[in-house]
Amino acid sequence: MKPYIKKSIAAWLFAASPLAAAELFELPTPSPESEVDYPEQSGPTHDTVAVLTDDAIQIIGTPIRIPSEGVTTFEWSADGKAFFATKGGSLLWIPVDGGEQKVLASGWDWVRSPKPSPDGKQVLFVSYKHEVGRRICVLELDGNSPVRQYVSGHEPVWSENGQSILFEEYGSDGPRLYQLDPDTGESGPYAPHPFFKGMRVHDIETSPDGRTQIVSSDSGLHLFDVESQKVHQLTDGIFYEDKVSFSPDGKCIVFRQQRIDPKMGRVDPNVVEFNLDTRRMRTISDKAQQAAFAPKSFDIQLLNLRC
């Protein structure tokens, strides 16, 4: 394993400024390209990030590259030993150490957006079948329970305590956020703040401690402080940004960013890291479809099996 990994990054600096109904950071101003050295990680780290390219899941800063042609979305397992991945109409289990891959569930036209529950005992995902349409699904990982299917929805995520599911769906008045109780199957409107009412939301992600939420919309990424009820705009909406992942300490996020072309739509996807303390942003991988921080339980010593 190489002692240093060098990446070329573009740093962005944000300063606070007021705005009615929300607190906005100023729009980003590019600074000159710079080169940064990343020392080799040793022992558990919350800085480990995996990215999904067209043909592999790559763990940044390591030689770990797991072939994954056809995989559309992925997420770390709660114990950091494997990835949940979607491919075609199947949900897969892909061990980080290169072990045998398993099909956890299949039989749909397609599946997307796997998310393990905080306790690691369940996995959430979206399925689609022509006969029934889109469904939010939950699978117990005990190997004995059938998939539970719920209402239609987009980009569902667990709440921080795993007792409810947040998702987006379209209503007569436009896109709205909803909350689902997986025990009862009941769902209803979810409104973190009036600022987001009627906004075209792509997804919503809650920090590990439940104190903040990142809302991805057509107008950019917004940070909602649950305790103060304040909204901070992180990005300006020039790019299409979604697939947000928090670091275990809640201080950084990674997300997918795509340039908007008037004729071609969303093109040139890459993944970006944003430090919520320093308000600096840097590109960590070009032409990648998604990125995800490893959970706190991940032990980088496992990678020695493949280095």
C-alpha positions in Angstrom: 0.0 0.0 0.0 1.4 3.4 -0.9 2.4 5.6 2.0 0.9 8.7 0.4 -2.0 9.3 -1.9 -1.9 12.5 -3.9 -5.1 14.2 -5.2 -5.6 17.4 -7.1 -8.4 19.3 -5.5 -10.3 22.6 -5.9 -10.9 24.3 -2.6 -14.0 26.4 -2.0 -14.6 28.9 0.8 -18.0 29.9 2.1 -18.8 32.8 4.5 -22.1 33.4 6.3 -24.6 36.0 5.1 -28.3 36.6 6.1 -31.4 35.8 4.0 -35.1 35.9 4.9 -36.4 32.5 6.0 -33.0 31.0 5.9 -29.3 31.7 6.7 -27.2 31.5 3.5 -23.5 30.9 2.9 -22.2 33.1 0.2 -21.9 31.5 -3.2 -18.6 29.7 -3.8 -15.6 31.4 -5.3 -13.0 29.1 -6.9 -9.4 29.2 -5.6 -6.4 28.0 -7.6 -5.8 24.3 -7.9 -3.6 22.8 -5.2 -2.1 19.4 -4.5 -2.6 17.8 -1.1 -0.9 14.7 0.5 -3.1 12.2 2.3 -1.0 10.1 4.7 -1.7 6.4 4.8 -4.5 5.6 7.2 -3.8 3.1 10.0 -6.5 1.7 12.3 -10.2 2.7 12.4 -11.0 6.0 10.6 -14.1 7.9 9.7 -12.4 9.4 6.7 -12.6 6.3 4.6 -14.7 6.9 1.5 -15.9 4.4 -1.1 -16.9 5.6 -4.6 -18.9 3.9 -7.3 -17.7 4.2 -10.9 -19.1 2.6 -14.0 -17.4 -0.7 -13.3 -16.1 -0.8 -9.7 -16.4 0.2 -6.1 -13.2 1.9 -5.2 -12.1 2.7 -1.6 -10.2 6.1 -1.9 -6.6 6.0 -0.8 -6.3 2.2 -1.0 -5.8 -0.4 -3.8 -9.2 -1.9 -3.0 -11.2 -2.0 -6.3 -14.1 -4.4 -6.4 -15.5 -5.0 -9.9 -19.1 -4.1 -10.0 -20.2 -3.6 -13.6 -23.9 -3.0 -13.8 -24.2 -1.8 -10.1 -26.4 1.3 -10.0 -26.3 2.3 -6.3 -24.5 1.1 -3.1 -24.0 1.7 0.6 -21.8 0.3 3.4 -23.2 -2.3 5.7 -23.5 -1.1 9.3 -20.6 -3.2 10.4 -18.3 -1.9 7.6 -17.5 -5.4 6.3 -19.5 -5.3 3.1 -21.5 -3.2 0.7 -25.2 -3.4 -0.2 -25.5 -2.9 -3.9 -28.3 -2.8 -6.5 -27.9 -4.4 -9.9 -30.8 -4.9 -12.3 -33.7 -6.2 -10.2 -31.5 -7.6 -7.4 -30.1 -6.5 -4.1 -26.6 -7.8 -3.5 -24.2 -8.3 -0.6 -20.6 -7.6 -1.6 -17.9 -8.3 1.0 -15.1 -5.7 1.3 -12.5 -8.4 1.6 -13.3 -9.8 -1.8 -15.3 -12.8 -0.5 -18.3 -14.4 -2.3 -21.1 -12.0 -3.3 -24.7 -12.9 -2.4 -28.1 -12.1 -3.8 -30.2 -11.0 -0.9 -33.4 -10.3 -2.8 -34.5 -10.3 -6.5 -37.4 -10.5 -8.8 -38.1 -6.8 -9.7 -37.5 -4.8 -12.9 -35.0 -2.7 -10.9 -34.0 -1.8 -7.4 -32.2 1.3 -6.0 -31.0 3.1 -3.0 -30.0 0.5 -0.3 -29.7 1.9 3.3 -28.9 -0.3 6.3 -30.8 0.5 9.5 -28.7 2.0 12.3 -28.7 -1.3 14.2 -27.6 -3.2 11.1 -30.5 -5.7 11.3 -32.5 -4.4 8.3 -31.9 -2.9 4.9 -34.1 -0.4 3.2 -34.4 0.0 -0.6 -36.7 1.0 -3.5 -38.1 -1.6 -5.9 -40.0 -1.2 -9.2 -42.1 -3.7 -11.1 -44.3 -2.9 -14.0 -47.4 -4.5 -12.5 -47.2 -2.7 -9.1 -45.0 0.3 -9.7 -42.4 1.7 -7.3 -42.4 0.5 -3.7 -40.3 1.2 -0.6 -39.1 -2.1 0.8 -37.5 -3.3 4.0 -35.6 -6.7 4.3 -34.7 -8.2 7.7 -31.1 -9.6 7.5 -31.9 -12.7 9.5 -32.2 -14.7 6.3 -35.6 -16.0 7.2 -38.0 -13.1 6.6 -39.7 -12.0 3.4 -39.3 -8.5 2.0 -41.9 -6.1 3.4 -43.3 -3.7 0.7 -44.8 -0.3 1.5 -46.0 2.8 -0.3 -44.5 4.4 -3.4 -41.6 6.8 -2.7 -38.2 8.2 -3.8 -34.8 8.0 -2.1 -36.0 6.7 1.3 -33.7 7.0 4.3 -33.8 5.9 7.9 -34.3 8.4 10.7 -31.3 8.5 13.1 -33.0 6.1 15.6 -34.2 3.7 12.8 -37.8 3.9 14.0 -39.1 5.7 10.9 -38.3 6.2 7.2 -38.2 9.6 5.4 -38.9 9.8 1.7 -40.1 12.0 -1.1 -43.2 11.5 -3.2 -45.3 13.6 -5.7 -48.7 14.9 -4.7 -51.3 17.2 -6.3 -49.4 20.2 -5.0 -46.0 19.0 -6.1 -43.2 17.0 -4.4 -43.4 16.6 -0.6 -41.5 14.9 2.1 -43.2 12.0 4.0 -42.5 9.9 7.0 -43.3 6.2 7.1 -43.7 3.9 10.2 -42.3 0.5 9.1 -44.1 -1.3 11.9 -47.5 -0.1 11.0 -47.0 0.8 7.4 -48.7 4.2 8.0 -47.2 7.3 6.4 -47.9 11.0 6.5 -46.4 14.4 5.5 -43.0 15.3 7.0 -42.0 18.9 7.2 -38.6 19.7 8.7 -39.2 23.4 8.1 -41.7 25.6 6.1 -38.8 26.7 4.0 -38.9 23.4 2.1 -42.6 23.4 1.4 -43.2 22.9 -2.3 -39.5 22.6 -3.0 -38.4 19.9 -5.5 -36.5 17.7 -3.1 -34.1 14.9 -4.4 -33.3 13.4 -1.0 -32.8 14.0 2.7 -30.1 12.7 5.0 -30.0 12.9 8.8 -26.7 13.2 10.6 -25.6 10.3 13.0 -26.6 12.4 16.1 -29.9 13.5 14.6 -29.1 17.2 15.1 -28.9 18.2 11.4 -30.3 17.2 8.1 -29.1 17.8 4.6 -31.9 18.4 2.1 -31.0 18.1 -1.6 -33.2 20.2 -3.9 -33.1 21.9 -7.3 -31.9 25.1 -5.5 -28.9 23.3 -4.0 -28.0 21.6 -0.8 -29.5 22.9 2.5 -28.4 22.1 6.0 -31.3 22.2 8.5 -30.4 22.5 12.2 -33.1 20.5 14.0 -32.5 22.2 17.4 -32.3 25.9 16.3 -34.8 25.4 13.4 -32.5 27.4 11.1 -31.7 26.6 7.5 -28.3 27.1 5.9 -27.8 26.9 2.1 -24.6 25.1 1.4 -24.5 25.2 -2.5 -26.1 27.5 -5.0 -28.0 25.1 -7.2 -25.8 25.5 -10.3 -25.2 21.7 -10.2 -27.6 18.8 -9.7 -26.5 17.4 -6.3 -27.8 14.4 -4.4 -26.8 11.0 -2.8 -25.5 12.7 0.4 -23.5 10.7 3.0 -22.5 11.9 6.4 -19.2 11.0 8.1 -19.7 9.2 11.4 -18.8 12.4 13.4 -21.3 14.5 11.4 -18.6 17.0 10.4 -18.3 16.2 6.7 -20.6 15.1 3.9 -19.9 13.6 0.5 -22.3 13.8 -2.4 -22.8 13.4 -6.1 -22.5 16.5 -8.2 -23.5 16.8 -11.9 -23.2 19.7 -14.3 -26.5 20.8 -15.8 -26.3 21.1 -19.6 -29.4 22.9 -21.2 -29.4 20.5 -24.1 -28.0 17.2 -22.6 -29.4 17.5 -19.1 -27.2 16.1 -16.2 -23.7 15.2 -17.4 -20.2 14.8 -16.0 -21.0 13.2 -12.6 -18.3 13.4 -9.9 -18.3 13.2 -6.1 -17.5 16.0 -3.7 -16.6 16.3 0.0 -17.9 19.2 2.0 -16.4 20.0 5.5 -19.3 21.5 7.5 -16.9 23.1 10.1 -14.5 24.8 7.7 -17.1 25.3 4.9 -14.6 24.0 2.4 -15.4 21.7 -0.5 -13.2 19.5 -2.7 -13.7 17.1 -5.5 -12.5 13.6 -4.5 -13.3 11.6 -7.6 -14.1 12.5 -11.2 -16.8 10.6 -13.2 -18.1 8.7 -10.2 -21.8 7.9 -9.6 -21.9 8.0 -5.8 -19.7 8.1 -2.7 -20.3 6.9 0.9 -18.4 7.4 4.1 -17.5 4.1 5.9 -19.3 3.6 9.2 -17.5 4.1 12.5 -17.3 0.3 12.9 -15.1 0.0 9.8 -11.5 -1.2 10.6 -9.0 -0.4 7.8 -6.9 -3.3 9.0 -9.3 -5.5 7.1 -7.9 -4.0 3.9 -4.6 -5.7 4.6 -6.2 -8.8 3.2 -6.2 -7.2 -0.2 -3.1 -4.9 -0.1 
